[in-house]
Amino acid sequence: MSFVTTPVDAHIVRCKHTSPFECEDTRKLVKFLNSLGHKKLLIDLTEATATTTDCVRELQQLRPLMPKAAVFGAEIPADAFKLPKGATYYANEVRWFPTEREALAWLREEVPEPA
């Protein structure tokens, strides 16, 4: 499987990507996203072997299913999560962060202390 999920705490689940997606992986990820309920998602791309372009494509395709999500671990273009014009069906915000610490602080709605 190309991803592993683990709880961070009672409200946040980490989804760590480890290899390129296959069709079966995408189906499993859709099922996982649908099961999250009100939990938030921490997307960890530190060990992703897919190209940035492939990662962005998968994230964009799955975005309508995502809860509030923070992405870190790979350089993602600034416009990768930009909403298409008129796309009001995206209910939750998805953002990229340079570090896990910043991503978790945002998900927890905390203000990170200066490094």
N, C-alpha and C positions, 0 to 999 in steps of 0.2 A: 504494500500500500504506500502511496506517495505522501501520506500525512499521518500524524499521530496527534491525538487530542488528550489533553490532561487538564484537570481543574487548576486554576491559579488560586481562586478562593470561591466563596459561595455564589459570587455574582459574575465571575469572569472565567472563560474557558480559553486555553491556549490551543491553537491549531498550528503545529509545526510541520512545515513542508520539507520533504526530504528528497524528492525526486520528481521528474516530470509526470504530469497527469496522464493516465490512461482512461479510456471510457468508463471502466468499472469504478475507478477512483472518483471520477466526477459524480457518478450516481451515488456513491457512498457519501461524498461531501454534501450533496444536496440533501440527502436524508439527515445527515448530522445537523446542517443548518436549520432544517425544518424542526428539529427536536430541541433547539436551544431555548425556546420560549422567550423569557425576558432577560436572559443572560447576555453579557457583552462578550465580544470576541477579540482575542489578542492573536494576530496572525504573525507568526515567526518565520521569516524567510532566511535566517542565518545559514541554514544548511541546504537551501533549495539549489538543485542542480540545473533547473530550467533557466533559460535566458530571461533577462528582465522583460523582454517583449512577450514571452510566453506567460510569465507571471502576471503581467498587466492584463493580458487578454483573458486569462482565467478569472482574475479578480473582477474585471468588468462584466463578464458574463454572469458571475454569481452574485453580483452586487444587489440585485433586487431581493435576494433571499437573506442577505446579511443583516444581523442586528447591528447596533452601534459597534464599530470595529476599528481597531488601531493596528496598523501594519508597520513592522520594523524588520531590519536585518538585511535589506537589499536596497540599493538605490532605485527609487521609483520616480519617474518623471512627475513634475509638479501638477500636470494636467490629467494624470491617470484616473483620478476619481472625480473629475469634473462631470457634472450632470449634463446629459444631453438636453438641448433646448426643449422645454415643455415636459420634461420627465418628472412629473409630480408623484409618480408611483414609488419613488425612493423615499422611504419613511425614515431611514436611519443614516446617520453620518458615518462616513468612512474616511479616515485620515492616515497619512504616512508620518512616521517619526524616525529620527536618526538613531534613537536608542530605545531599548526596552523600558528603561526607567521613565522616560518621557511618555511613552505609549501607555504604560500602566497608570501614570499620574493623570493623564487625560481621561482614561476609562473610569478611573475612580473619582474623577472631577476634583482632583487636588491640584494645587499650584506647586510645581516642582521647585525645590530649593536650588539656588545656583550651585553649579558643580565646583 
